[in-house]
Amino acid sequence: MAVSDEILREMCGRTLARTDLRGLGTRIEGKVRDSYVGEKRRTIVVSDRVSCFDVVVGTIPLKGQVLNQLAAFWFEKTRDIAPNHILEVPDPSVSIVSEVEILPVEFVMRGYLTGVSNTSIWTAYEKGAREYCGHTLPDGMTKHQRLEAPLLTPTTKAEQGEHDELTSREAILESGVVSQEIYDRAAEISHALFARGQEFAASRGMILVDTKYEMGLDASGNIVLADEVHTPDSSRYWYADSYESTMADGSDPKALDKEYVRRWLVSEHGYKGDGPPPELPDDVRCEAAARYIEAYETLTGQAFEPDTESPEERIRQNLGL
């Protein structure tokens, strides 16, 4: 059951753009998540901020609730592949997690030749590159075409306000930031997670196009899945039933993720992450919210129940602050 446009427009004026929850620990602000670090555990508050091209470009109503709950759904569905950091979900927008040492690499899995960002595989291919993150691509491919096999295309993890950089297994091992044993185990987990995600998405009439994973090491040196899994922020989804027809007529596949916001920024303003972003109009924010909610309901098979209370007051109450 979709959330009404009336509620979405009302929530445009009640988004969670920033938090200040004293008493939870040291506050670390990410692009979307605010982390409060305590002893051996941290509280992650998923804000309504939306990041495109590694830049926060505004807020989307109810986005944090969707992401947090969908991530919890996927963490549970992939627990047999890799342990994860989730301990408790005490609020629609909050997860309490175990403390892990995050690896300085994002493990990006790509199944299709697509994307609009400066670092996307299609952007590189269109410019003539045939080597991408250590992989050789054949000539003659077209935009949005399925790759022969999913590729792991790692990136560095940039500081807030900076851009992630494309890299490769060879470059990572040469730099020494991650050992070969850890990298190869994380790569194995990434391929298994992506295969699980694609299989499950297909059962829901969706294509999991690409995604990224963050992993860390626990106190015993074990690899633990962290951050988020297969959400519309970290992943690209297309509708399976229209993919062949859009490939035939050369149009973009119908998407169910934040690619809608990226495309609006590029098509309406030519914006790809350089300089201050243009303001997102409420029509765009509400349409993006509807797509996030549809992604949640399509993938989980459950109705999304929005909490329309003032978000920070609700979080304080649920965390006993």
N, C-alpha and C positions, 0 to 999 in steps of 0.2 A: 504494500500500500504506500504509494508515493506521498511525500509531504507536500502540502498545498503551497502554491505560490505565495499566498497571503502570509503563511507562517515564515517562509523563506525571506520575504521582504521585511517582515517584522524583525527577524533575527539578523538582518544586515546591520541593524543598529545596535546589536547586542553580541558582537563577536568577541572571542577571546584573543586579543592581539598581543597581550603581554601579561605576565604574572609576577607577583611579588609576595610569595608565601613564606614569610619569616617563620623560623623555627624548624624548617625541614632540612636545613643544611646549606652548604655552599651552592649558590645559584649559578648555573652555566646555561647561557642562552644559545641555542642552535638556530638554524634557519626556521625550523617549525617547532621543535621540541625544546621546552625549558626543563633542565634537569636540576634536581636538588640532591646534592651528594651528602649522604650521612655515613655512618659506620657500616661497611659491608653491604649496603643496599642504597639504592637511589630511587627517588620519586620522579617519574617522567610525566610531565604535563604536556599533552599534545594540543598546541594552540590551533587557532583557525587561520594562522598565516599560511600563505601559499608562496612557494619558491619556484621560480622558473629561471633557467639559465644561471643557477646558483645565486640568484638575487631574490629577496623577499619583495613581492610585487603587490601585496595587499592581503586582504582576508576574505575568506569564503564562509558564509554562515553554516554552522553545524559540522564543518569539516573535521575538526579535532575529534568530535564524538565518533564520526564514521571511521576515521583512520584508526583510532585506538581500539575500537571494538572489532574491526575487520582484522587488524593485526593479531589480536587475541585469538580470533577464530583460526587464522592460519598458523599461528604458533602451535596451537593444539593439534592441528591436522598434520604438522610436519615433525612432531616430537620424536617420532621413531627414526627420522633421518638424522637429526642433530638435536642435542639438548638446547634449550633456550633460557633466556634470563628472566622470564616472567615469574613473579611470586604471587601477585595479587592485582586485581583490577577493582579498586574501591569506588571508582567514579567513572561515568561514561568517557571522560577525557583523560583519565589518569591510570598509569600502571606503576606498580612498585616492583622493582627488578633487583636482581642480585648484581653486585659490582663485578665487572670484568674489565680486563685490559684490552681496549678496542684495538684491533689490528689497523695499521695506517694505510689500508688498501680497501677500496670498494670493489666488490666482486660483481661485475656487470655481465649478465647473460643476455645474449641477443639471438633471436630466432629468425629475424626478418631484416631485410635491407631497407631501413626506414629512419625517420627522424628529421628534425628541423634545426637542431642546435648546431653550434659551430663544431662540436665534438662528435656529432652523430655519425654512424657508419655510412648512411646515405650521403651526407654532406661530403665526407671524404671521398666516397666512391664517385660521386658526380663530378668532383674536381680532378678525377683521374687516378687517385690513389688505388693501388691494388694490394698494398700491404697495410694491414690495420691491426694494431696491438699484437703483432707477432704472427698474424694469420694472413695467408695469401688468398685473395679473392679472384674468381675467374672473370674474364671479360664477358660482356654481353648481358649482364643482369639489368633488371629494371627496378624502379622504385617500388617498395613494399613487397618485393619478391621474397619468398621463403628461402632461407639459407639451406644449403645441403645438410648441415648439421648445426645445432646451436653452438655459438662461440662464447667463450669466456674472454671478455675484453676489459681487463682491470683498469682502474683509475687510481690516482693518488687521492688522498683526502685533504681537501683544502680547508684553511681557516675560514671563519665567518667573513663573508664579503669577498673572498677570493674564489677562483674557478678551479674545479678539479681538472687534473691533467691526464690525458690518455697515457697508458704505459703498457708494459708487456711482462710476461713471466720472467723473461730473460733480464730485463732491466731491473725488476724488483729484486731478483736473486743477486744480481751484480751489486746493487746498492746495499744489500745486507739488512734492509729494514724488516724483512721477514725471512725466516729460514726456509730451505727447500722443503723440509718435512712438513712444516706448518702450511706453507703455500699450497703444496700439492694436496694435502688433506682438505684444506678449505675449498680448493678447486673441485675436488671429488664431491664434497657436500653441495656446492653450488650447482653442479650438473644434476645431482639427484633431486634437489629442491625444485629446479626449473622443470625437470621432467614431471614431477608430481604436480606442480602448478599447472603446466600445460594440459596434462591429462584431466585434472579436475575441472579446469576452466572449459575444456571441450565438452565435458558432460553437462555444463550449464549453458552451452551455446555460445561460448566466448573463446577467443584466441588470446592466450598470454603471449604477447609479442616480444617483450623484453622486460628486464627487471634488474634490480641491484640488491645485493645482500651486504650487510655489515656483520662481522664476526669478531669475537674477542676470546681471550684466554681466561679461564677461571683460576682460582688459587692453586689448582693441581696441574695447570698447564693444558687442560682440555679445551677444545674449541667449542664455543657457545654461540649460538645464533642470537643476534641482538637487534635493537632499533625497531624495524618493522619488516613485515613479510607480505609480498604480493598485494600491497595496497595500491589505490589509484595514484598515490604520490610516488611510489617507488617502481611502479610497473606501468606498462602500456597494454591496454586491452582493446581488441576489436571484436565486433559482432561477426560470428562465423558465417551466418547465413547470407551476408552481403559481400563477403570478401572476394569471391570469384567474379561477381558482377562489377565491382569497382576496379578490379585488376583489368577486366576486359575493356572498360570504358576510360581507363586512365585517371579515375578520380581517387581521392583519398578514402581509405576504408573508414567506415563509421566507428568512431572511437568512444570509449567509456573510461576516461581518465583525465588527468590535468593537461593532456595534449591540446584540449579545446582552448585552454587559457593561453598556452604557448602560441598556438596558431593565431589567436586573436591579437596577441601582442605583435607578432610578425606581420600579419596581413594588414592590420589597421594602423600600425605605427612603425613598422620596420624595426621593432625592438628585439635585440638578441642578447641583452645582458650588459650592454655598455651604457653607463650613465644612469641617471635616475629613471625609474620606470614610469610609464604613463599610469594615471589613476584608472582602476577598474570600475566601470559603471555597474550599477546594481543589477542591470539586466544580465550582464556577463557573470557577475558573482552568483546570482540565483540560478542561472543555467548550469554553471559549474557545480553548484551545490546539488542540484537535481541529478547530475551525472554521478557524483560521488555516492549519493544515496541509492541510485539505481544499481551501481556497482555492488554495493553492500548487499542489497536485496537479491540481486541476480546470483551472486556467488554463494551467499549463505543460505538462500532459500527462506529467509526470515524477514518479516516486516521490520523496518527501521523505526524505532520509537524515539523521537527527538525529545530531549530534555530542554525545555524553553525557559528555565529559570535563568537568573543572572549567573553566568558561568563561574566567576570567581567566588561569589558567595556560596554557590552550591558545592564547589570544590572544598572550600574551607570547612563547610559543615560535614561533608563526607569524610574528610581527613581528620576531623576532630580538632581543628585549629581555632 
